[in-house]
Each structure stands twice: as structure tokens, then as C-alpha cells.
Amino acid sequence: MELSKLKYQGDFLAASEVIQKWIEAKPDNKELKAVYNYLTSSYFYVNNLEMSLEEAKIRINKLRDSRDDALQTAEDYKEFYKQIQEKQI
């Protein structure tokens, strides 16, 4: 996954450098400036998605930990209950 992220960032950088050179060569070209702005917006959108994904992974891991703790507690109570039942018989 990290390799594809690095490739994406490298491709973005290369594309933005090409567009930046075009803008420098033709500073009055509004379409080039618009393309550069669209590309930049796309980069920020993808970055936001990546951060949201990482946050979701953290939340999922916390939920899994809570579930595992609850399952362990339930297992402990189940064992305790069996011990009590054995002593009453």
C-alpha cells in the first residue's frame, strides 16, 4: 500500500511540475491555471480520504480491543460461574 501511495505522490509532483512550467511559459493561460488548481484540489481530496481511512482503522482497532476485553471478561465470569456451581453440588 505504501508503494502505491509513494507512486501517487511522485506522479502528482511530476504532473504539477510540468503544469507549473507551462504556466511559467504562458502565464496568461487561464486554462492551465485551472488545471493546476483542479489537480491540487484532487491531491487534497485524496489526502483527506487517506487520513479518514487511517482514523477509521484506529477506531476499528479500538473497537476490536474492547470486544476482545469483553469476551475475556465474559469467559472469566463463565469460568467463575462453573466453579460456583461445582461447589454447590
DOKE-611814 format. One record per residue: residue in three letters; chain; x, y, z of N, C-alpha, C, CB in turn. Coordinates in steps of 0.2 Angstrom, whole numbers, plus 5000, padded with zeros to 4 digits. Glycine has a CB too. Layout:
REM DOKE-611814
r res->ALA chain->A n.xx->X n.yy->Y n.zz->Z ca.xx->X ca.yy->Y ca.zz->Z c.xx->X c.yy->Y c.zz->Z cb.xx->X cb.yy->Y cb.zz->Z
...
//
This chain:
REM DOKE-611814
r res->MET chain->A n.xx->5004 n.yy->4994 n.zz->5000 ca.xx->5000 ca.yy->5000 ca.zz->5000 c.xx->5004 c.yy->5006 c.zz->5000 cb.xx->4995 cb.yy->5000 cb.zz->5006
r res->GLU chain->A n.xx->5010 n.yy->5006 n.zz->5004 ca.xx->5014 ca.yy->5012 ca.zz->5004 c.xx->5017 c.yy->5013 c.zz->4997 cb.xx->5019 cb.yy->5011 cb.zz->5009
r res->LEU chain->A n.xx->5019 n.yy->5008 n.zz->4994 ca.xx->5022 ca.yy->5009 ca.zz->4987 c.xx->5017 c.yy->5013 c.zz->4982 cb.xx->5024 cb.yy->5002 cb.zz->4984
r res->SER chain->A n.xx->5011 n.yy->5011 n.zz->4982 ca.xx->5006 ca.yy->5015 ca.zz->4978 c.xx->5005 c.yy->5022 c.zz->4980 cb.xx->4999 cb.yy->5011 cb.zz->4978
r res->LYS chain->A n.xx->5005 n.yy->5023 n.zz->4987 ca.xx->5005 ca.yy->5030 ca.zz->4989 c.xx->5011 c.yy->5034 c.zz->4987 cb.xx->5004 cb.yy->5030 cb.zz->4997
r res->LEU chain->A n.xx->5017 n.yy->5031 n.zz->4987 ca.xx->5023 ca.yy->5035 ca.zz->4985 c.xx->5022 c.yy->5036 c.zz->4978 cb.xx->5029 cb.yy->5031 cb.zz->4987
r res->LYS chain->A n.xx->5020 n.yy->5031 n.zz->4974 ca.xx->5019 ca.yy->5032 ca.zz->4967 c.xx->5014 c.yy->5038 c.zz->4965 cb.xx->5017 cb.yy->5026 cb.zz->4963
r res->TYR chain->A n.xx->5009 n.yy->5038 n.zz->4969 ca.xx->5004 ca.yy->5043 ca.zz->4968 c.xx->5007 c.yy->5050 c.zz->4969 cb.xx->4998 cb.yy->5042 cb.zz->4973
r res->GLN chain->A n.xx->5010 n.yy->5050 n.zz->4975 ca.xx->5013 ca.yy->5057 ca.zz->4976 c.xx->5019 c.yy->5059 c.zz->4971 cb.xx->5017 cb.yy->5057 cb.zz->4983
r res->GLY chain->A n.xx->5023 n.yy->5054 n.zz->4969 ca.xx->5028 ca.yy->5056 ca.zz->4964 c.xx->5024 c.yy->5058 c.zz->4957 cb.xx->5032 cb.yy->5050 cb.zz->4963
r res->ASP chain->A n.xx->5019 n.yy->5054 n.zz->4955 ca.xx->5016 ca.yy->5056 ca.zz->4949 c.xx->5012 c.yy->5063 c.zz->4950 cb.xx->5010 cb.yy->5051 cb.zz->4948
r res->PHE chain->A n.xx->5010 n.yy->5065 n.zz->4956 ca.xx->5007 ca.yy->5071 ca.zz->4957 c.xx->5012 c.yy->5076 c.zz->4956 cb.xx->5003 cb.yy->5072 cb.zz->4963
r res->LEU chain->A n.xx->5018 n.yy->5075 n.zz->4959 ca.xx->5023 ca.yy->5080 ca.zz->4959 c.xx->5026 c.yy->5081 c.zz->4952 cb.xx->5029 cb.yy->5078 cb.zz->4964
r res->ALA chain->A n.xx->5026 n.yy->5076 n.zz->4948 ca.xx->5029 ca.yy->5076 ca.zz->4941 c.xx->5024 c.yy->5080 c.zz->4937 cb.xx->5030 cb.yy->5069 cb.zz->4938
r res->ALA chain->A n.xx->5017 n.yy->5079 n.zz->4938 ca.xx->5012 ca.yy->5082 ca.zz->4934 c.xx->5012 c.yy->5089 c.zz->4936 cb.xx->5005 cb.yy->5079 cb.zz->4935
r res->SER chain->A n.xx->5012 n.yy->5091 n.zz->4942 ca.xx->5012 ca.yy->5098 ca.zz->4944 c.xx->5018 c.yy->5102 c.zz->4942 cb.xx->5011 cb.yy->5098 cb.zz->4952
r res->GLU chain->A n.xx->5024 n.yy->5099 n.zz->4942 ca.xx->5030 ca.yy->5102 ca.zz->4939 c.xx->5029 c.yy->5104 c.zz->4932 cb.xx->5036 cb.yy->5098 cb.zz->4940
r res->VAL chain->A n.xx->5026 n.yy->5099 n.zz->4928 ca.xx->5025 ca.yy->5100 ca.zz->4921 c.xx->5020 c.yy->5106 c.zz->4920 cb.xx->5022 cb.yy->5094 cb.zz->4917
r res->ILE chain->A n.xx->5015 n.yy->5106 n.zz->4923 ca.xx->5010 ca.yy->5111 ca.zz->4923 c.xx->5013 c.yy->5118 c.zz->4925 cb.xx->5003 cb.yy->5109 cb.zz->4927
r res->GLN chain->A n.xx->5017 n.yy->5118 n.zz->4930 ca.xx->5020 ca.yy->5124 ca.zz->4933 c.xx->5024 c.yy->5127 c.zz->4927 cb.xx->5024 cb.yy->5123 cb.zz->4939
r res->LYS chain->A n.xx->5028 n.yy->5123 n.zz->4924 ca.xx->5032 ca.yy->5125 ca.zz->4918 c.xx->5028 c.yy->5128 c.zz->4913 cb.xx->5037 cb.yy->5119 cb.zz->4916
r res->TRP chain->A n.xx->5023 n.yy->5125 n.zz->4911 ca.xx->5018 ca.yy->5128 ca.zz->4906 c.xx->5015 c.yy->5134 c.zz->4908 cb.xx->5012 cb.yy->5123 cb.zz->4905
r res->ILE chain->A n.xx->5014 n.yy->5135 n.zz->4914 ca.xx->5011 ca.yy->5141 ca.zz->4917 c.xx->5016 c.yy->5147 c.zz->4917 cb.xx->5008 cb.yy->5140 cb.zz->4924
r res->GLU chain->A n.xx->5022 n.yy->5145 n.zz->4918 ca.xx->5028 ca.yy->5150 ca.zz->4918 c.xx->5029 c.yy->5152 c.zz->4911 cb.xx->5034 cb.yy->5147 cb.zz->4921
r res->ALA chain->A n.xx->5028 n.yy->5147 n.zz->4906 ca.xx->5029 ca.yy->5149 ca.zz->4899 c.xx->5024 c.yy->5153 c.zz->4896 cb.xx->5030 cb.yy->5142 cb.zz->4895
r res->LYS chain->A n.xx->5018 n.yy->5152 n.zz->4899 ca.xx->5012 ca.yy->5155 ca.zz->4896 c.xx->5008 c.yy->5158 c.zz->4902 cb.xx->5007 cb.yy->5151 cb.zz->4892
r res->PRO chain->A n.xx->5010 n.yy->5163 n.zz->4906 ca.xx->5007 ca.yy->5165 ca.zz->4912 c.xx->5000 c.yy->5168 c.zz->4911 cb.xx->5011 cb.yy->5170 cb.zz->4915
r res->ASP chain->A n.xx->4998 n.yy->5169 n.zz->4905 ca.xx->4991 ca.yy->5172 ca.zz->4904 c.xx->4986 c.yy->5166 c.zz->4902 cb.xx->4991 cb.yy->5177 cb.zz->4898
r res->ASN chain->A n.xx->4988 n.yy->5160 n.zz->4902 ca.xx->4984 ca.yy->5154 ca.zz->4900 c.xx->4979 c.yy->5152 c.zz->4906 cb.xx->4988 cb.yy->5148 cb.zz->4898
r res->LYS chain->A n.xx->4973 n.yy->5155 n.zz->4906 ca.xx->4969 ca.yy->5153 ca.zz->4912 c.xx->4967 c.yy->5146 c.zz->4913 cb.xx->4962 cb.yy->5157 cb.zz->4912
r res->GLU chain->A n.xx->4967 n.yy->5142 n.zz->4907 ca.xx->4965 ca.yy->5135 ca.zz->4907 c.xx->4971 c.yy->5131 c.zz->4911 cb.xx->4964 cb.yy->5133 cb.zz->4900
r res->LEU chain->A n.xx->4977 n.yy->5133 n.zz->4910 ca.xx->4982 ca.yy->5129 ca.zz->4913 c.xx->4982 c.yy->5131 c.zz->4921 cb.xx->4989 cb.yy->5132 cb.zz->4910
r res->LYS chain->A n.xx->4981 n.yy->5137 n.zz->4923 ca.xx->4980 ca.yy->5138 ca.zz->4930 c.xx->4974 c.yy->5134 c.zz->4933 cb.xx->4979 cb.yy->5146 cb.zz->4931
r res->ALA chain->A n.xx->4969 n.yy->5134 n.zz->4929 ca.xx->4963 ca.yy->5130 ca.zz->4931 c.xx->4965 c.yy->5123 c.zz->4932 cb.xx->4957 cb.yy->5131 cb.zz->4926
r res->VAL chain->A n.xx->4968 n.yy->5120 n.zz->4927 ca.xx->4970 ca.yy->5113 ca.zz->4928 c.xx->4975 c.yy->5112 c.zz->4934 cb.xx->4974 cb.yy->5111 cb.zz->4921
r res->TYR chain->A n.xx->4979 n.yy->5116 n.zz->4935 ca.xx->4984 ca.yy->5116 ca.zz->4941 c.xx->4979 c.yy->5116 c.zz->4947 cb.xx->4989 cb.yy->5122 cb.zz->4941
r res->ASN chain->A n.xx->4974 n.yy->5120 n.zz->4947 ca.xx->4970 ca.yy->5121 ca.zz->4953 c.xx->4966 c.yy->5114 c.zz->4954 cb.xx->4965 cb.yy->5127 cb.zz->4953
r res->TYR chain->A n.xx->4964 n.yy->5112 n.zz->4949 ca.xx->4960 ca.yy->5105 ca.zz->4949 c.xx->4964 c.yy->5100 c.zz->4952 cb.xx->4957 cb.yy->5103 cb.zz->4942
r res->LEU chain->A n.xx->4970 n.yy->5099 n.zz->4949 ca.xx->4975 ca.yy->5094 ca.zz->4951 c.xx->4977 c.yy->5095 c.zz->4959 cb.xx->4981 cb.yy->5095 cb.zz->4947
r res->THR chain->A n.xx->4978 n.yy->5101 n.zz->4961 ca.xx->4979 ca.yy->5102 ca.zz->4968 c.xx->4973 c.yy->5100 c.zz->4972 cb.xx->4981 cb.yy->5110 cb.zz->4969
r res->SER chain->A n.xx->4967 n.yy->5102 n.zz->4970 ca.xx->4961 ca.yy->5100 ca.zz->4974 c.xx->4960 c.yy->5093 c.zz->4974 cb.xx->4955 cb.yy->5103 cb.zz->4970
r res->SER chain->A n.xx->4962 n.yy->5089 n.zz->4969 ca.xx->4962 ca.yy->5082 ca.zz->4969 c.xx->4967 c.yy->5079 c.zz->4974 cb.xx->4963 cb.yy->5079 cb.zz->4962
r res->TYR chain->A n.xx->4972 n.yy->5082 n.zz->4974 ca.xx->4978 ca.yy->5080 ca.zz->4979 c.xx->4975 c.yy->5080 c.zz->4986 cb.xx->4984 cb.yy->5083 cb.zz->4978
r res->PHE chain->A n.xx->4972 n.yy->5086 n.zz->4988 ca.xx->4970 ca.yy->5087 ca.zz->4994 c.xx->4964 c.yy->5082 c.zz->4996 cb.xx->4967 cb.yy->5094 cb.zz->4995
r res->TYR chain->A n.xx->4960 n.yy->5081 n.zz->4991 ca.xx->4954 ca.yy->5076 ca.zz->4992 c.xx->4957 c.yy->5069 c.zz->4994 cb.xx->4950 cb.yy->5076 cb.zz->4986
r res->VAL chain->A n.xx->4961 n.yy->5067 n.zz->4990 ca.xx->4964 ca.yy->5060 ca.zz->4991 c.xx->4968 c.yy->5060 c.zz->4998 cb.xx->4969 cb.yy->5059 cb.zz->4986
r res->ASN chain->A n.xx->4971 n.yy->5065 n.zz->5000 ca.xx->4975 ca.yy->5066 ca.zz->5006 c.xx->4970 c.yy->5065 c.zz->5012 cb.xx->4979 cb.yy->5072 cb.zz->5007
r res->ASN chain->A n.xx->4964 n.yy->5069 n.zz->5011 ca.xx->4959 ca.yy->5069 ca.zz->5016 c.xx->4956 c.yy->5062 c.zz->5017 cb.xx->4953 cb.yy->5074 cb.zz->5014
r res->LEU chain->A n.xx->4955 n.yy->5058 n.zz->5011 ca.xx->4952 ca.yy->5051 ca.zz->5011 c.xx->4957 c.yy->5047 c.zz->5015 cb.xx->4951 cb.yy->5049 cb.zz->5004
r res->GLU chain->A n.xx->4964 n.yy->5048 n.zz->5014 ca.xx->4969 ca.yy->5044 ca.zz->5017 c.xx->4969 c.yy->5045 c.zz->5024 cb.xx->4976 cb.yy->5045 cb.zz->5014
r res->MET chain->A n.xx->4968 n.yy->5051 n.zz->5027 ca.xx->4968 ca.yy->5052 ca.zz->5034 c.xx->4961 c.yy->5050 c.zz->5037 cb.xx->4968 cb.yy->5060 cb.zz->5035
r res->SER chain->A n.xx->4956 n.yy->5050 n.zz->5033 ca.xx->4950 ca.yy->5047 ca.zz->5036 c.xx->4950 c.yy->5039 c.zz->5036 cb.xx->4944 cb.yy->5049 cb.zz->5031
r res->LEU chain->A n.xx->4953 n.yy->5036 n.zz->5032 ca.xx->4955 ca.yy->5029 ca.zz->5032 c.xx->4959 c.yy->5027 c.zz->5038 cb.xx->4958 cb.yy->5027 cb.zz->5025
r res->GLU chain->A n.xx->4964 n.yy->5031 n.zz->5039 ca.xx->4968 ca.yy->5029 ca.zz->5045 c.xx->4965 c.yy->5030 c.zz->5051 cb.xx->4975 cb.yy->5034 cb.zz->5045
r res->GLU chain->A n.xx->4960 n.yy->5035 n.zz->5052 ca.xx->4956 ca.yy->5037 ca.zz->5058 c.xx->4951 c.yy->5031 c.zz->5059 cb.xx->4953 cb.yy->5043 cb.zz->5057
r res->ALA chain->A n.xx->4948 n.yy->5029 n.zz->5053 ca.xx->4944 ca.yy->5023 ca.zz->5054 c.xx->4947 c.yy->5017 c.zz->5056 cb.xx->4940 cb.yy->5022 cb.zz->5047
r res->LYS chain->A n.xx->4953 n.yy->5015 n.zz->5054 ca.xx->4957 ca.yy->5010 ca.zz->5056 c.xx->4959 c.yy->5010 c.zz->5063 cb.xx->4964 cb.yy->5009 cb.zz->5052
r res->ILE chain->A n.xx->4960 n.yy->5016 n.zz->5066 ca.xx->4962 ca.yy->5017 ca.zz->5073 c.xx->4956 c.yy->5015 c.zz->5077 cb.xx->4964 cb.yy->5024 cb.zz->5074
r res->ARG chain->A n.xx->4950 n.yy->5018 n.zz->5075 ca.xx->4943 ca.yy->5016 ca.zz->5078 c.xx->4942 c.yy->5009 c.zz->5078 cb.xx->4938 cb.yy->5020 cb.zz->5075
r res->ILE chain->A n.xx->4943 n.yy->5006 n.zz->5072 ca.xx->4941 ca.yy->4999 ca.zz->5072 c.xx->4946 c.yy->4995 c.zz->5077 cb.xx->4942 cb.yy->4996 cb.zz->5065
r res->ASN chain->A n.xx->4952 n.yy->4996 n.zz->5077 ca.xx->4956 ca.yy->4993 ca.zz->5082 c.xx->4954 c.yy->4994 c.zz->5089 cb.xx->4964 cb.yy->4995 cb.zz->5081
r res->LYS chain->A n.xx->4952 n.yy->5000 n.zz->5091 ca.xx->4950 ca.yy->5001 ca.zz->5097 c.xx->4944 c.yy->4997 c.zz->5099 cb.xx->4948 cb.yy->5008 cb.zz->5098
r res->LEU chain->A n.xx->4939 n.yy->4997 n.zz->5094 ca.xx->4933 ca.yy->4993 ca.zz->5095 c.xx->4935 c.yy->4985 c.zz->5096 cb.xx->4928 cb.yy->4994 cb.zz->5089
r res->ARG chain->A n.xx->4939 n.yy->4983 n.zz->5092 ca.xx->4941 ca.yy->4976 ca.zz->5092 c.xx->4944 c.yy->4974 c.zz->5099 cb.xx->4947 cb.yy->4974 cb.zz->5087
r res->ASP chain->A n.xx->4949 n.yy->4979 n.zz->5101 ca.xx->4952 ca.yy->4978 ca.zz->5108 c.xx->4946 c.yy->4978 c.zz->5113 cb.xx->4956 cb.yy->4984 cb.zz->5110
r res->SER chain->A n.xx->4941 n.yy->4982 n.zz->5113 ca.xx->4936 ca.yy->4982 ca.zz->5118 c.xx->4932 c.yy->4976 c.zz->5117 cb.xx->4931 cb.yy->4988 cb.zz->5116
r res->ARG chain->A n.xx->4930 n.yy->4973 n.zz->5111 ca.xx->4927 ca.yy->4967 ca.zz->5110 c.xx->4931 c.yy->4961 c.zz->5113 cb.xx->4926 cb.yy->4966 cb.zz->5103
r res->ASP chain->A n.xx->4937 n.yy->4961 n.zz->5112 ca.xx->4941 ca.yy->4956 ca.zz->5115 c.xx->4941 c.yy->4956 c.zz->5123 cb.xx->4949 cb.yy->4957 cb.zz->5112
r res->ASP chain->A n.xx->4942 n.yy->4962 n.zz->5125 ca.xx->4941 ca.yy->4963 ca.zz->5133 c.xx->4935 c.yy->4960 c.zz->5135 cb.xx->4943 cb.yy->4970 cb.zz->5135
r res->ALA chain->A n.xx->4929 n.yy->4962 n.zz->5132 ca.xx->4923 ca.yy->4960 ca.zz->5134 c.xx->4922 c.yy->4952 c.zz->5134 cb.xx->4917 cb.yy->4963 cb.zz->5130
r res->LEU chain->A n.xx->4925 n.yy->4949 n.zz->5128 ca.xx->4924 ca.yy->4942 ca.zz->5128 c.xx->4928 c.yy->4939 c.zz->5133 cb.xx->4927 cb.yy->4940 cb.zz->5121
r res->GLN chain->A n.xx->4934 n.yy->4942 n.zz->5135 ca.xx->4938 ca.yy->4939 ca.zz->5140 c.xx->4935 c.yy->4939 c.zz->5147 cb.xx->4945 cb.yy->4942 cb.zz->5140
r res->THR chain->A n.xx->4932 n.yy->4945 n.zz->5148 ca.xx->4928 ca.yy->4946 ca.zz->5154 c.xx->4922 c.yy->4941 c.zz->5155 cb.xx->4925 cb.yy->4953 cb.zz->5155
r res->ALA chain->A n.xx->4919 n.yy->4940 n.zz->5149 ca.xx->4913 ca.yy->4935 ca.zz->5149 c.xx->4916 c.yy->4928 c.zz->5150 cb.xx->4909 cb.yy->4935 cb.zz->5142
r res->GLU chain->A n.xx->4921 n.yy->4926 n.zz->5147 ca.xx->4924 ca.yy->4920 ca.zz->5148 c.xx->4926 c.yy->4919 c.zz->5156 cb.xx->4930 cb.yy->4919 cb.zz->5144
r res->ASP chain->A n.xx->4929 n.yy->4924 n.zz->5159 ca.xx->4931 ca.yy->4924 ca.zz->5166 c.xx->4925 c.yy->4923 c.zz->5170 cb.xx->4934 cb.yy->4930 cb.zz->5168
r res->TYR chain->A n.xx->4919 n.yy->4926 n.zz->5169 ca.xx->4913 ca.yy->4925 ca.zz->5173 c.xx->4910 c.yy->4918 c.zz->5172 cb.xx->4908 cb.yy->4931 cb.zz->5171
r res->LYS chain->A n.xx->4911 n.yy->4916 n.zz->5165 ca.xx->4908 ca.yy->4909 ca.zz->5164 c.xx->4912 c.yy->4904 c.zz->5168 cb.xx->4909 cb.yy->4908 cb.zz->5156
r res->GLU chain->A n.xx->4918 n.yy->4905 n.zz->5168 ca.xx->4923 ca.yy->4900 ca.zz->5172 c.xx->4921 c.yy->4901 c.zz->5180 cb.xx->4930 cb.yy->4901 cb.zz->5171
r res->PHE chain->A n.xx->4920 n.yy->4907 n.zz->5182 ca.xx->4919 ca.yy->4908 ca.zz->5189 c.xx->4912 c.yy->4905 c.zz->5191 cb.xx->4918 cb.yy->4916 cb.zz->5191
r res->TYR chain->A n.xx->4907 n.yy->4906 n.zz->5186 ca.xx->4900 ca.yy->4903 ca.zz->5187 c.xx->4901 c.yy->4895 c.zz->5188 cb.xx->4896 cb.yy->4905 cb.zz->5182
r res->LYS chain->A n.xx->4905 n.yy->4892 n.zz->5183 ca.xx->4906 ca.yy->4885 ca.zz->5184 c.xx->4909 c.yy->4882 c.zz->5190 cb.xx->4910 cb.yy->4882 cb.zz->5178
r res->GLN chain->A n.xx->4914 n.yy->4886 n.zz->5193 ca.xx->4917 ca.yy->4885 ca.zz->5199 c.xx->4912 c.yy->4885 c.zz->5205 cb.xx->4922 cb.yy->4889 cb.zz->5201
r res->ILE chain->A n.xx->4907 n.yy->4890 n.zz->5205 ca.xx->4902 ca.yy->4891 ca.zz->5210 c.xx->4897 c.yy->4885 c.zz->5209 cb.xx->4898 cb.yy->4898 cb.zz->5209
r res->GLN chain->A n.xx->4895 n.yy->4883 n.zz->5203 ca.xx->4891 ca.yy->4878 ca.zz->5203 c.xx->4894 c.yy->4871 c.zz->5205 cb.xx->4889 cb.yy->4877 cb.zz->5195
r res->GLU chain->A n.xx->4900 n.yy->4870 n.zz->5204 ca.xx->4903 ca.yy->4864 ca.zz->5206 c.xx->4904 c.yy->4864 c.zz->5214 cb.xx->4910 cb.yy->4863 cb.zz->5203
r res->LYS chain->A n.xx->4904 n.yy->4869 n.zz->5217 ca.xx->4905 ca.yy->4870 ca.zz->5225 c.xx->4898 c.yy->4868 c.zz->5228 cb.xx->4908 cb.yy->4876 cb.zz->5227
r res->GLN chain->A n.xx->4892 n.yy->4870 n.zz->5224 ca.xx->4886 ca.yy->4869 ca.zz->5227 c.xx->4883 c.yy->4862 c.zz->5226 cb.xx->4881 cb.yy->4874 cb.zz->5223
r res->ILE chain->A n.xx->4886 n.yy->4858 n.zz->5222 ca.xx->4884 ca.yy->4852 ca.zz->5221 c.xx->4886 c.yy->4847 c.zz->5226 cb.xx->4885 cb.yy->4849 cb.zz->5214
//
